[in-house]
Amino acid sequence: VGSEMCIRDSGYRDAALVDFLLATGLRAHEAASFRLDALNGYLSGRLRVIGKGNKERLVRFPPPPADSLELWLTARRRIQSPADTLFLTDQGKPLSAAFMYLVIRRLIERTAIHKPQVGPHLLRHTAASLWLAQGMDLRQVQANMGHRSMVVTSRYLHLLE
């Protein structure tokens, strides 16, 4: 297969990407730069992230299911690439935030979901709403999201009604 990725492999990548974004709530550029050596943190539900404004934050979340990640990692090993990022394009290059947007938009368009926002940021909002629905404290959601203001984070509360 070399550096070529088959359709099934990109499907594994896309499923792992969606699960990753829903579990972590990371911004697209944060997810795009996520390195393989940080996988243990992801699987344990604790990530140190350098985010917007070059600020470090600890993101804590329920440990995610590993099924889609395991399938993607198996496929990823077949790709010839020097990149150490988790997500790669079919050419073995790190997945950019812009490419991630295209992948997520394509997946959302295949569903019956109709939202004005159709990229990774929609999954970021969904992650915050899921955390709140699961009983996570609003302050922890704020810390996870990297919001300076509780007012910004509290917009997700209306989705619980």
Disulfide bonds with the S-S distance in Angstrom:
none
